[in-house]
Amino acid sequence: MYRRSAAAAVLLTAALTLTACSSGGKDSGAEAKAKPPASSPAPDPADTPAEAGQAPAPEAQPSGPVLPDPQLTPKTGSFTPQEKKYLSGRVPEKMDPAAVLQTGQEACQRVARTAKRDKDAATGAVITGEITGAKDAITHLCPEQKPILAAAEKGFPEGPRTSPAAGTYRALTQAADCTWEAKGKDGTPLSSGPEKPVKAGDRITATIPAGTAEFNSSGCYAWIPA
């Protein structure tokens, strides 16, 4: 995991430098953040946790008492019905609901910004949880991003996965160090890859045979059906 995070950091630094040099205007820094390199798993350096590639965390929910729905009102103005649905059961007592809403809106902005540059990167960021709270944010606050969410819900992050559905999957990275192995119930190898040398930029696919008990991958970021 450390090796993968370090590699992603190097790739992101290079991408930011190249984009900043080729873009003009006061928004060039923001645009640089929005465009990850093709072989990088991270959609936005501000969205990437210290340990990238970890399994997706559950949608954030307060552990203590929350504001009742009738009290979900901003200090000024009003919330839309969809904003209220997003906030329901999510705002801790004594916290401004607008601050919680802003978190969801920022998740939507990150998904949209990343998808504009690379839909695979946006999908992978939702799968891995690198954009925190993306599922609920998309559902209630930015439904125009539901195609990204739908694709993400069919995928899974790298690492061990038990009883995966058989089929052909595509890695959401083009990194040459992506490897995988499928094993049966008795630990017998059923398939592994890459089946041929992979160059940076190549499309990477893996076949999970029927009867696979565990599929384990490394350096692949995330997978979706091919």
DOKOLPA-310346 format. One line per 3 residues: number of its first residue (from 1); their letters; for each residue x, y negated, z negated of N, C-alpha, C. Coordinates in nm, 4 decimals, always signed. Layout:
NUM> A> X/Y/Z/X/Y/Z/X/Y/Z ~ ...
REM end
This chain:
1> MYR> +0.0831/+0.1190/+0.0000/+0.0000/+0.0000/+0.0000/+0.0872/-0.1249/+0.0000 ~ +0.1984/-0.1241/-0.0798/+0.2886/-0.2389/-0.0815/+0.3471/-0.2613/+0.0562 ~ +0.3886/-0.1509/+0.1268/+0.4487/-0.1641/+0.2586/+0.3493/-0.2266/+0.3537
4> RSA> +0.2233/-0.1862/+0.3455/+0.1208/-0.2378/+0.4366/+0.0938/-0.3843/+0.4094 ~ +0.0860/-0.4220/+0.2780/+0.0606/-0.5599/+0.2445/+0.1743/-0.6496/+0.2898 ~ +0.2978/-0.6022/+0.2724/+0.4120/-0.6819/+0.3141/+0.4129/-0.7017/+0.4646
7> AAA> +0.3803/-0.5942/+0.5387/+0.3770/-0.6051/+0.6846/+0.2702/-0.7023/+0.7299 ~ +0.1543/-0.6984/+0.6659/+0.0461/-0.7901/+0.7023/+0.0871/-0.9340/+0.6761 ~ +0.1599/-0.9564/+0.5636/+0.2031/-1.0926/+0.5319/+0.2973/-1.1469/+0.6368
10> VLL> +0.3897/-1.0609/+0.6853/+0.4837/-1.1041/+0.7888/+0.4107/-1.1388/+0.9165 ~ +0.3152/-1.0532/+0.9554/+0.2393/-1.0772/+1.0781/+0.1569/-1.2048/+1.0691 ~ +0.0969/-1.2279/+0.9502/+0.0162/-1.3472/+0.9333/+0.1009/-1.4737/+0.9412
13> TAA> +0.2212/-1.4690/+0.8826/+0.3093/-1.5850/+0.8873/+0.3462/-1.6186/+1.0309 ~ +0.3783/-1.5145/+1.1098/+0.4137/-1.5358/+1.2497/+0.2958/-1.5919/+1.3278 ~ +0.1756/-1.5406/+1.3012/+0.0572/-1.5868/+1.3737/+0.0270/-1.7321/+1.3426
16> LTL> +0.0393/-1.7682/+1.2155/+0.0118/-1.9059/+1.1775/+0.1097/-2.0025/+1.2435 ~ +0.2370/-1.9630/+1.2500/+0.3384/-2.0483/+1.3104/+0.3121/-2.0689/+1.4583 ~ +0.2811/-1.9592/+1.5286/+0.2582/-1.9673/+1.6731/+0.1349/-2.0503/+1.7042
19> TAC> +0.0276/-2.0301/+1.6267/-0.0967/-2.1017/+1.6545/-0.0813/-2.2499/+1.6261 ~ -0.0100/-2.2821/+1.5162/+0.0096/-2.4216/+1.4817/+0.0882/-2.4946/+1.5891 ~ +0.1837/-2.4252/+1.6520/+0.2651/-2.4866/+1.7555/+0.1860/-2.5101/+1.8834
22> SSG> +0.0877/-2.4256/+1.9097/+0.0151/-2.4332/+2.0368/-0.1124/-2.5136/+2.0277 ~ -0.1535/-2.5564/+1.9042/-0.2795/-2.6272/+1.8874/-0.2521/-2.7696/+1.8456 ~ -0.3378/-2.8606/+1.8867/-0.3221/-2.9996/+1.8475/-0.4377/-3.0443/+1.7640
25> GKD> -0.4287/-3.1661/+1.7078/-0.5394/-3.2217/+1.6325/-0.5314/-3.1853/+1.4869 ~ -0.6144/-3.2530/+1.4072/-0.6100/-3.2361/+1.2628/-0.6636/-3.1019/+1.2177 ~ -0.7378/-3.0296/+1.3018/-0.7948/-2.9011/+1.2619/-0.7072/-2.7846/+1.3021
28> SGA> -0.5885/-2.8086/+1.3519/-0.5047/-2.6991/+1.4006/-0.4705/-2.6017/+1.2911 ~ -0.4521/-2.6479/+1.1647/-0.4197/-2.5571/+1.0560/-0.5334/-2.4613/+1.0282 ~ -0.6578/-2.5139/+1.0302/-0.7738/-2.4270/+1.0056/-0.7890/-2.3253/+1.1152
31> EAK> -0.7653/-2.3670/+1.2415/-0.7771/-2.2742/+1.3524/-0.6710/-2.1661/+1.3430 ~ -0.5523/-2.2017/+1.2947/-0.4460/-2.1019/+1.2822/-0.4856/-1.9951/+1.1835 ~ -0.5492/-2.0366/+1.0747/-0.5924/-1.9386/+0.9765/-0.6978/-1.8448/+1.0338
34> AKP> -0.7780/-1.8953/+1.1270/-0.8920/-1.8185/+1.1756/-0.8531/-1.7106/+1.2744 ~ -0.7312/-1.7165/+1.3271/-0.6944/-1.6217/+1.4309/-0.5849/-1.5271/+1.3853 ~ -0.6213/-1.4010/+1.3491/-0.5192/-1.3060/+1.3098/-0.4536/-1.2453/+1.4324
37> PAS> -0.3280/-1.2000/+1.4218/-0.2677/-1.1283/+1.5329/-0.3378/-0.9955/+1.5523 ~ -0.3321/-0.9407/+1.6727/-0.4062/-0.8182/+1.7040/-0.3672/-0.7035/+1.6145 ~ -0.2422/-0.6984/+1.5697/-0.1972/-0.5858/+1.4887/-0.2116/-0.6112/+1.3405
40> SPA> -0.2671/-0.7266/+1.3044/-0.2815/-0.7597/+1.1635/-0.4183/-0.7195/+1.1130 ~ -0.4271/-0.6614/+0.9930/-0.5564/-0.6254/+0.9386/-0.6290/-0.7418/+0.8750 ~ -0.5605/-0.8478/+0.8415/-0.6218/-0.9534/+0.7626/-0.6847/-1.0595/+0.8507
43> PDP> -0.8133/-1.0968/+0.8252/-0.8809/-1.1948/+0.9080/-0.8421/-1.3372/+0.8763 ~ -0.8032/-1.3643/+0.7550/-0.7752/-1.4992/+0.7117/-0.6875/-1.4883/+0.5886 ~ -0.5705/-1.5528/+0.5856/-0.4832/-1.5382/+0.4708/-0.5485/-1.5794/+0.3405
46> ADT> -0.6446/-1.6697/+0.3447/-0.7120/-1.7113/+0.2223/-0.8062/-1.6047/+0.1716 ~ -0.8460/-1.5107/+0.2584/-0.9429/-1.4072/+0.2201/-0.8761/-1.2785/+0.1740 ~ -0.7465/-1.2656/+0.1931/-0.6796/-1.1384/+0.1708/-0.6391/-1.1209/+0.0261
49> PAE> -0.6832/-1.0143/-0.0426/-0.6454/-0.9928/-0.1804/-0.4996/-0.9539/-0.1905 ~ -0.4482/-0.9531/-0.3136/-0.3070/-0.9216/-0.3340/-0.2742/-0.7818/-0.2845 ~ -0.3693/-0.6915/-0.2947/-0.3468/-0.5551/-0.2488/-0.4462/-0.5257/-0.1383
52> AGQ> -0.4098/-0.5571/-0.0154/-0.4998/-0.5382/+0.0973/-0.5208/-0.3907/+0.1239 ~ -0.6359/-0.3574/+0.1836/-0.6620/-0.2202/+0.2215/-0.7275/-0.1386/+0.1126 ~ -0.7534/-0.1982/-0.0039/-0.8190/-0.1241/-0.1090/-0.9626/-0.0951/-0.0691
55> APA> -1.0234/+0.0051/-0.1354/-1.1616/+0.0397/-0.1052/-1.2507/-0.0798/-0.1346 ~ -1.3589/-0.0965/-0.0575/-1.4433/-0.2132/-0.0783/-1.5037/-0.2166/-0.2169 ~ -1.5003/-0.3341/-0.2792/-1.5604/-0.3508/-0.4104/-1.7104/-0.3688/-0.3945
58> PEA> -1.7884/-0.3291/-0.4963/-1.9326/-0.3520/-0.4874/-1.9623/-0.5002/-0.4835 ~ -2.0800/-0.5361/-0.4296/-2.1184/-0.6763/-0.4251/-2.1200/-0.7311/-0.5679 ~ -2.0575/-0.8472/-0.5852/-2.0410/-0.9042/-0.7181/-2.1754/-0.9326/-0.7838
61> QPS> -2.1913/-0.8857/-0.9065/-2.3115/-0.9119/-0.9839/-2.2690/-0.9468/-1.1258 ~ -2.3342/-1.0431/-1.1895/-2.2992/-1.0811/-1.3264/-2.3182/-0.9638/-1.4221 ~ -2.2299/-0.9554/-1.5193/-2.2405/-0.8476/-1.6182/-2.3276/-0.8873/-1.7362
64> GPV> -2.3500/-1.0185/-1.7541/-2.4306/-1.0662/-1.8657/-2.5657/-1.1195/-1.8211 ~ -2.6310/-1.1957/-1.9090/-2.7633/-1.2520/-1.8765/-2.7567/-1.3438/-1.7550 ~ -2.8632/-1.3419/-1.6775/-2.8701/-1.4260/-1.5578/-2.9898/-1.5203/-1.5673
67> LPD> -2.9847/-1.6260/-1.4871/-3.0955/-1.7199/-1.4835/-3.2189/-1.6544/-1.4224 ~ -3.3361/-1.6724/-1.4830/-3.4595/-1.6228/-1.4208/-3.4838/-1.6955/-1.2889 ~ -3.5518/-1.6304/-1.1983/-3.5763/-1.6892/-1.0668/-3.6415/-1.8285/-1.0734
70> PQL> -3.7379/-1.8544/-1.1632/-3.7991/-1.9881/-1.1663/-3.6992/-2.0993/-1.2008 ~ -3.5870/-2.0645/-1.2607/-3.4871/-2.1643/-1.2986/-3.3774/-2.1806/-1.1929 ~ -3.3920/-2.1149/-1.0816/-3.2928/-2.1262/-0.9751/-3.3211/-2.2505/-0.8922
73> TPK> -3.2848/-2.3647/-0.9480/-3.3064/-2.4915/-0.8794/-3.1766/-2.5719/-0.8825 ~ -3.1451/-2.6390/-0.7723/-3.0246/-2.7224/-0.7695/-3.0491/-2.8534/-0.8428 ~ -2.9401/-2.9240/-0.8741/-2.9536/-3.0529/-0.9427/-3.0217/-3.1555/-0.8531
76> TGS> -2.9992/-3.1419/-0.7248/-3.0663/-3.2294/-0.6281/-3.1158/-3.1452/-0.5112 ~ -3.2243/-3.1870/-0.4488/-3.2762/-3.1140/-0.3340/-3.3448/-2.9843/-0.3737 ~ -3.3437/-2.8877/-0.2837/-3.4095/-2.7594/-0.3094/-3.3397/-2.6487/-0.2304
79> FTP> -3.3624/-2.5254/-0.2729/-3.3076/-2.4097/-0.2033/-3.4102/-2.3570/-0.1032 ~ -3.3623/-2.3012/+0.0054/-3.4516/-2.2369/+0.1015/-3.4943/-2.1016/+0.0449 ~ -3.6003/-2.0413/+0.0983/-3.6426/-1.9096/+0.0500/-3.5307/-1.8054/+0.0590
82> QEK> -3.4524/-1.8077/+0.1662/-3.3447/-1.7103/+0.1804/-3.2338/-1.7354/+0.0804 ~ -3.2065/-1.8618/+0.0523/-3.1052/-1.8937/-0.0488/-3.1500/-1.8453/-0.1858 ~ -3.2782/-1.8584/-0.2158/-3.3306/-1.8103/-0.3432/-3.3189/-1.6583/-0.3530
85> KYL> -3.3435/-1.5892/-0.2418/-3.3293/-1.4436/-0.2426/-3.1845/-1.4042/-0.2696 ~ -3.0920/-1.4776/-0.2092/-2.9500/-1.4491/-0.2330/-2.9130/-1.4723/-0.3787 ~ -2.9656/-1.5775/-0.4394/-2.9298/-1.6141/-0.5762/-2.9983/-1.5285/-0.6815
88> SGR> -3.1092/-1.4650/-0.6474/-3.1861/-1.3875/-0.7447/-3.1006/-1.2808/-0.8127 ~ -3.0932/-1.2873/-0.9452/-3.0167/-1.1889/-1.0214/-2.8665/-1.2051/-1.0109 ~ -2.8211/-1.3173/-0.9562/-2.6788/-1.3349/-0.9292/-2.6163/-1.4508/-1.0076
91> VPE> -2.6981/-1.5363/-1.0641/-2.6455/-1.6567/-1.1289/-2.6395/-1.6375/-1.2809 ~ -2.5202/-1.6380/-1.3388/-2.5096/-1.6270/-1.4851/-2.5745/-1.7471/-1.5539 ~ -2.6194/-1.7244/-1.6765/-2.6764/-1.8346/-1.7530/-2.5722/-1.9456/-1.7685
94> KMD> -2.6196/-2.0690/-1.7735/-2.5365/-2.1876/-1.7920/-2.4444/-2.2158/-1.6732 ~ -2.4712/-2.1520/-1.5584/-2.3931/-2.1815/-1.4387/-2.4820/-2.2486/-1.3358 ~ -2.4244/-2.3417/-1.2624/-2.4976/-2.4121/-1.1581/-2.5243/-2.3167/-1.0417
97> PAA> -2.6506/-2.2912/-1.0084/-2.6803/-2.2012/-0.8960/-2.6145/-2.2445/-0.7657 ~ -2.5959/-2.3752/-0.7490/-2.5343/-2.4254/-0.6260/-2.3910/-2.3759/-0.6112 ~ -2.3222/-2.3569/-0.7232/-2.1847/-2.3067/-0.7176/-2.1821/-2.1621/-0.6703
100> VLQ> -2.2791/-2.0838/-0.7144/-2.2875/-1.9445/-0.6710/-2.3253/-1.9388/-0.5240 ~ -2.4161/-2.0238/-0.4827/-2.4561/-2.0289/-0.3421/-2.3370/-2.0646/-0.2541 ~ -2.2544/-2.1549/-0.3010/-2.1381/-2.1955/-0.2227/-2.0453/-2.0776/-0.1948
103> TGQ> -2.0333/-1.9875/-0.2922/-1.9502/-1.8693/-0.2720/-2.0020/-1.7856/-0.1552 ~ -2.1328/-1.7665/-0.1504/-2.1918/-1.6918/-0.0395/-2.1765/-1.7635/+0.0929 ~ -2.1929/-1.8941/+0.0915/-2.1777/-1.9719/+0.2144/-2.0337/-1.9650/+0.2665
106> EAC> -1.9380/-1.9654/+0.1751/-1.7983/-1.9546/+0.2160/-1.7701/-1.8179/+0.2775 ~ -1.8328/-1.7122/+0.2224/-1.8164/-1.5796/+0.2811/-1.8699/-1.5781/+0.4241 ~ -1.9844/-1.6423/+0.4449/-2.0408/-1.6508/+0.5795/-1.9474/-1.7253/+0.6740
109> QRV> -1.8905/-1.8347/+0.6257/-1.7997/-1.9127/+0.7083/-1.6770/-1.8312/+0.7473 ~ -1.6267/-1.7513/+0.6546/-1.5089/-1.6700/+0.6835/-1.5400/-1.5608/+0.7850 ~ -1.6564/-1.4991/+0.7702/-1.6964/-1.3973/+0.8672/-1.7106/-1.4601/+1.0052
112> ART> -1.7793/-1.5734/+1.0118/-1.8027/-1.6396/+1.1405/-1.6719/-1.6849/+1.2036 ~ -1.5839/-1.7424/+1.1236/-1.4573/-1.7918/+1.1761/-1.3720/-1.6775/+1.2298 ~ -1.3713/-1.5668/+1.1574/-1.2920/-1.4519/+1.2001/-1.3535/-1.3855/+1.3224
115> AKR> -1.4863/-1.3700/+1.3228/-1.5540/-1.3062/+1.4353/-1.5372/-1.3850/+1.5634 ~ -1.5279/-1.5159/+1.5515/-1.5094/-1.6002/+1.6698/-1.3787/-1.5656/+1.7395 ~ -1.2782/-1.5321/+1.6634/-1.1473/-1.4980/+1.7190/-1.1344/-1.3498/+1.7505
118> DKD> -1.1867/-1.2652/+1.6596/-1.1659/-1.1207/+1.6736/-1.2752/-1.0482/+1.5963 ~ -1.3722/-0.9914/+1.6673/-1.4830/-0.9234/+1.6012/-1.4366/-0.7993/+1.5253 ~ -1.3350/-0.7315/+1.5776/-1.2817/-0.6163/+1.5058/-1.2242/-0.6571/+1.3708
121> AAT> -1.1539/-0.7691/+1.3676/-1.0959/-0.8164/+1.2423/-1.2062/-0.8517/+1.1429 ~ -1.3146/-0.9128/+1.1905/-1.4260/-0.9464/+1.1027/-1.4929/-0.8206/+1.0495 ~ -1.5125/-0.7227/+1.1374/-1.5734/-0.5964/+1.0951/-1.4867/-0.5275/+0.9905
124> GAV> -1.3573/-0.5222/+1.0155/-1.2662/-0.4601/+0.9210/-1.2640/-0.5310/+0.7877 ~ -1.2736/-0.6638/+0.7895/-1.2730/-0.7407/+0.6658/-1.3953/-0.7108/+0.5807 ~ -1.5092/-0.6849/+0.6446/-1.6298/-0.6469/+0.5713/-1.6160/-0.5043/+0.5185
127> ITG> -1.5648/-0.4137/+0.5998/-1.5477/-0.2745/+0.5572/-1.4580/-0.2646/+0.4349 ~ -1.3459/-0.3333/+0.4382/-1.2465/-0.3214/+0.3307/-1.2757/-0.4095/+0.2109 ~ -1.3709/-0.5000/+0.2218/-1.4005/-0.5897/+0.1112/-1.3078/-0.7084/+0.1038
130> EIT> -1.2324/-0.7332/+0.2098/-1.1395/-0.8462/+0.2072/-1.2129/-0.9806/+0.2078 ~ -1.3327/-0.9826/+0.2631/-1.4189/-1.1003/+0.2473/-1.5226/-1.0618/+0.1427 ~ -1.4988/-1.1068/+0.0220/-1.5795/-1.0646/-0.0923/-1.7249/-1.1065/-0.0774
133> GAK> -1.8152/-1.0126/-0.1067/-1.9577/-1.0434/-0.1050/-2.0175/-1.0623/+0.0321 ~ -1.9486/-1.0147/+0.1362/-1.9940/-1.0406/+0.2727/-2.1297/-0.9763/+0.3017 ~ -2.1543/-0.8588/+0.2475/-2.2784/-0.7872/+0.2801/-2.4017/-0.8675/+0.2414
136> DAI> -2.4093/-0.9112/+0.1158/-2.5261/-0.9868/+0.0710/-2.5311/-1.1241/+0.1362 ~ -2.4137/-1.1843/+0.1561/-2.4108/-1.3163/+0.2186/-2.4677/-1.3106/+0.3601 ~ -2.4257/-1.2102/+0.4368/-2.4769/-1.1962/+0.5735/-2.6264/-1.1675/+0.5727
139> THL> -2.6681/-1.0783/+0.4841/-2.8087/-1.0386/+0.4790/-2.9016/-1.1571/+0.4547 ~ -2.8616/-1.2468/+0.3652/-2.9519/-1.3552/+0.3253/-2.9164/-1.4923/+0.3817 ~ -2.7879/-1.5185/+0.4049/-2.7457/-1.6547/+0.4364/-2.7025/-1.6759/+0.5806
142> CPE> -2.6521/-1.5726/+0.6450/-2.6080/-1.5893/+0.7848/-2.6466/-1.4658/+0.8657 ~ -2.7763/-1.4445/+0.8867/-2.8226/-1.3251/+0.9579/-2.7708/-1.3160/+1.1004 ~ -2.7209/-1.4265/+1.1554/-2.6636/-1.4191/+1.2903/-2.5390/-1.3317/+1.2939
145> QKP> -2.4819/-1.3011/+1.1764/-2.3641/-1.2145/+1.1686/-2.4011/-1.0682/+1.1411 ~ -2.5299/-1.0348/+1.1493/-2.5716/-0.8966/+1.1214/-2.5100/-0.7930/+1.2150 ~ -2.4799/-0.8252/+1.3420/-2.4095/-0.7258/+1.4248/-2.2748/-0.6851/+1.3651
148> ILA> -2.2046/-0.7787/+1.3018/-2.0783/-0.7461/+1.2347/-2.1057/-0.6533/+1.1174 ~ -2.2079/-0.6845/+1.0396/-2.2429/-0.6012/+0.9248/-2.2861/-0.4621/+0.9691 ~ -2.3654/-0.4541/+1.0758/-2.4111/-0.3240/+1.1254/-2.2941/-0.2370/+1.1681
151> AAE> -2.1960/-0.2974/+1.2341/-2.0776/-0.2221/+1.2757/-1.9981/-0.1769/+1.1541 ~ -1.9874/-0.2645/+1.0546/-1.9107/-0.2321/+0.9348/-1.9736/-0.1170/+0.8561 ~ -2.1059/-0.1119/+0.8550/-2.1739/-0.0083/+0.7773/-2.1549/+0.1306/+0.8366
154> KGF> -2.1089/+0.1381/+0.9616/-2.0810/+0.2680/+1.0237/-1.9352/+0.3096/+1.0051 ~ -1.8548/+0.2210/+0.9506/-1.7122/+0.2479/+0.9391/-1.6688/+0.2799/+0.7976 ~ -1.5376/+0.2943/+0.7797/-1.4805/+0.3213/+0.6479/-1.3350/+0.2762/+0.6479
157> PEG> -1.2823/+0.2432/+0.5293/-1.1442/+0.1951/+0.5225/-1.0440/+0.3099/+0.5300 ~ -0.9190/+0.2757/+0.5539/-0.8140/+0.3773/+0.5521/-0.8000/+0.4349/+0.4117 ~ -0.7262/+0.5465/+0.4029/-0.7125/+0.6161/+0.2765/-0.7880/+0.7474/+0.2825
160> PRT> -0.7929/+0.8224/+0.1719/-0.8634/+0.9506/+0.1721/-1.0145/+0.9333/+0.1800 ~ -1.0780/+1.0186/+0.2596/-1.2243/+1.0166/+0.2723/-1.2719/+1.1608/+0.2775 ~ -1.3611/+1.1966/+0.1864/-1.4097/+1.3336/+0.1799/-1.5354/+1.3516/+0.2639
163> SPA> -1.5468/+1.4688/+0.3235/-1.6628/+1.5083/+0.4047/-1.7040/+1.4006/+0.5051 ~ -1.6131/+1.3541/+0.5870/-1.6489/+1.2522/+0.6864/-1.7333/+1.3119/+0.7981 ~ -1.8136/+1.2293/+0.8614/-1.8929/+1.2749/+0.9752/-1.7998/+1.3039/+1.0922
166> AGT> -1.8254/+1.4148/+1.1595/-1.7420/+1.4517/+1.2743/-1.7618/+1.3505/+1.3866 ~ -1.6577/+1.3308/+1.4639/-1.6675/+1.2386/+1.5770/-1.5345/+1.1753/+1.6098 ~ -1.5377/+1.0854/+1.7042/-1.4180/+1.0115/+1.7428/-1.4277/+0.8707/+1.6868
169> YRA> -1.3218/+0.8271/+1.6232/-1.3199/+0.6972/+1.5580/-1.2054/+0.6118/+1.6117 ~ -1.2266/+0.4825/+1.6068/-1.1253/+0.3876/+1.6518/-1.0732/+0.3073/+1.5344 ~ -0.9413/+0.2968/+1.5245/-0.8804/+0.2182/+1.4176/-0.8923/+0.0694/+1.4504
172> LTQ> -0.9239/-0.0102/+1.3496/-0.9368/-0.1548/+1.3702/-0.8020/-0.2230/+1.3476 ~ -0.7015/-0.1664/+1.4055/-0.5685/-0.2233/+1.4061/-0.4973/-0.1704/+1.5291 ~ -0.3917/-0.2365/+1.5667/-0.3089/-0.1885/+1.6769/-0.1660/-0.1676/+1.6282
175> AAD> -0.1510/-0.1505/+1.4970/-0.0198/-0.1299/+1.4380/+0.0338/+0.0082/+1.4752 ~ +0.1602/+0.0141/+1.5080/+0.2203/+0.1393/+1.5547/+0.2405/+0.2401/+1.4431 ~ +0.2262/+0.1998/+1.3160/+0.2517/+0.2928/+1.2055/+0.1238/+0.3581/+1.1534
178> CTW> +0.0133/+0.3504/+1.2296/-0.1127/+0.4145/+1.1898/-0.1019/+0.5654/+1.2081 ~ -0.1240/+0.6410/+1.1008/-0.1197/+0.7879/+1.1058/-0.2412/+0.8444/+1.0324 ~ -0.2797/+0.9684/+1.0652/-0.3941/+1.0315/+0.9998/-0.3828/+1.1824/+1.0044
181> EAK> -0.4650/+1.2475/+0.9204/-0.4713/+1.3934/+0.9189/-0.6082/+1.4366/+0.8684 ~ -0.6667/+1.5349/+0.9348/-0.7935/+1.5933/+0.8926/-0.7670/+1.7350/+0.8423 ~ -0.8259/+1.7706/+0.7266/-0.8056/+1.9025/+0.6678/-0.9391/+1.9704/+0.6402
184> GKD> -0.9374/+2.1038/+0.6493/-1.0554/+2.1821/+0.6164/-1.0662/+2.2037/+0.4665 ~ -1.1682/+2.2801/+0.4242/-1.1919/+2.3030/+0.2818/-1.0762/+2.3723/+0.2131 ~ -1.0068/+2.4582/+0.2841/-0.8937/+2.5292/+0.2248/-0.7620/+2.4548/+0.2414
187> GTP> -0.7701/+2.3315/+0.2871/-0.6496/+2.2518/+0.3055/-0.5808/+2.2734/+0.4385 ~ -0.6396/+2.3562/+0.5243/-0.5795/+2.3824/+0.6546/-0.5879/+2.2588/+0.7441 ~ -0.4763/+2.2143/+0.8019/-0.4810/+2.0990/+0.8924/-0.5673/+2.1296/+1.0150
190> LSS> -0.6587/+2.0403/+1.0462/-0.7456/+2.0563/+1.1624/-0.7038/+1.9649/+1.2771 ~ -0.6540/+1.8476/+1.2439/-0.6037/+1.7549/+1.3443/-0.5174/+1.6514/+1.2744 ~ -0.4317/+1.5885/+1.3499/-0.3470/+1.4832/+1.2933/-0.3026/+1.3918/+1.4058
193> GPE> -0.2551/+1.2782/+1.3694/-0.2123/+1.1845/+1.4727/-0.1192/+1.0793/+1.4180 ~ -0.0661/+1.0002/+1.5076/-0.1027/+0.9940/+1.6498/-0.0519/+1.1141/+1.7291 ~ -0.1292/+1.1498/+1.8314/-0.0921/+1.2651/+1.9125/+0.0216/+1.2327/+2.0084
196> KPV> +0.0427/+1.1041/+2.0318/+0.1536/+1.0603/+2.1161/+0.2079/+0.9303/+2.0591 ~ +0.3283/+0.8925/+2.0913/+0.3848/+0.7689/+2.0366/+0.2941/+0.6496/+2.0644 ~ +0.2766/+0.5671/+1.9621/+0.1903/+0.4490/+1.9730/+0.2757/+0.3239/+1.9754
199> KAG> +0.2483/+0.2396/+2.0715/+0.3153/+0.1111/+2.0793/+0.2227/+0.0032/+2.0250 ~ +0.2795/-0.0999/+1.9688/+0.1987/-0.2103/+1.9178/+0.1087/-0.2630/+2.0288 ~ -0.0195/-0.2732/+1.9994/-0.1154/-0.3200/+2.0988/-0.1974/-0.2088/+2.1602
202> DRI> -0.1588/-0.0821/+2.1398/-0.2344/+0.0307/+2.1942/-0.3656/+0.0491/+2.1188 ~ -0.4663/+0.0973/+2.1883/-0.5926/+0.1369/+2.1250/-0.5691/+0.2696/+2.0542 ~ -0.6061/+0.2774/+1.9279/-0.5786/+0.3968/+1.8477/-0.7096/+0.4669/+1.8140
205> TAT> -0.7205/+0.5931/+1.8523/-0.8397/+0.6720/+1.8209/-0.8002/+0.8014/+1.7514 ~ -0.8925/+0.8543/+1.6731/-0.8707/+0.9807/+1.6035/-0.9979/+1.0628/+1.6110 ~ -0.9814/+1.1932/+1.6287/-1.0953/+1.2844/+1.6320/-1.1060/+1.3571/+1.4988
208> IPA> -1.2224/+1.3486/+1.4365/-1.2492/+1.4222/+1.3129/-1.3325/+1.5445/+1.3502 ~ -1.2736/+1.6658/+1.3438/-1.3471/+1.7860/+1.3836/-1.4602/+1.8184/+1.2859 ~ -1.5580/+1.8925/+1.3334/-1.6637/+1.9414/+1.2452/-1.6008/+2.0306/+1.1384
211> GTA> -1.6512/+2.0228/+1.0180/-1.5978/+2.1035/+0.9092/-1.4827/+2.0382/+0.8350 ~ -1.4497/+1.9147/+0.8675/-1.3420/+1.8448/+0.7975/-1.3849/+1.8140/+0.6542 ~ -1.3019/+1.8557/+0.5585/-1.3311/+1.8291/+0.4181/-1.2685/+1.6982/+0.3722
214> EFN> -1.1529/+1.6639/+0.4307/-1.0877/+1.5373/+0.3943/-1.0156/+1.4792/+0.5143 ~ -1.0358/+1.3505/+0.5319/-0.9654/+1.2772/+0.6364/-0.8854/+1.1690/+0.5662 ~ -0.7553/+1.1697/+0.5870/-0.6688/+1.0728/+0.5199/-0.5896/+0.9956/+0.6237
217> SSG> -0.5852/+0.8652/+0.6087/-0.5121/+0.7820/+0.7056/-0.4336/+0.6755/+0.6322 ~ -0.3287/+0.6281/+0.6986/-0.2433/+0.5250/+0.6401/-0.2000/+0.4291/+0.7505 ~ -0.1959/+0.3009/+0.7193/-0.1537/+0.2008/+0.8169/-0.2562/+0.1736/+0.9247
220> CYA> -0.3797/+0.2197/+0.9052/-0.4848/+0.2096/+1.0073/-0.5901/+0.1048/+0.9751 ~ -0.5854/+0.0490/+0.8578/-0.6754/-0.0570/+0.8116/-0.8186/-0.0078/+0.7900 ~ -0.8906/+0.0191/+0.8970/-1.0282/+0.0665/+0.8865/-1.0667/+0.1364/+1.0164
223> WIP> -1.1743/+0.2144/+1.0100/-1.2197/+0.2930/+1.1251/-1.3677/+0.2670/+1.1513 ~ -1.4039/+0.2672/+1.2806/-1.5431/+0.2632/+1.3216/-1.5624/+0.3675/+1.4325 ~ -1.6844/+0.4155/+1.4543/-1.7060/+0.5103/+1.5635/-1.6602/+0.4519/+1.6965
226> A> -1.5887/+0.5321/+1.7753/-1.5354/+0.4846/+1.9031/-1.6462/+0.4762/+2.0064
REM end
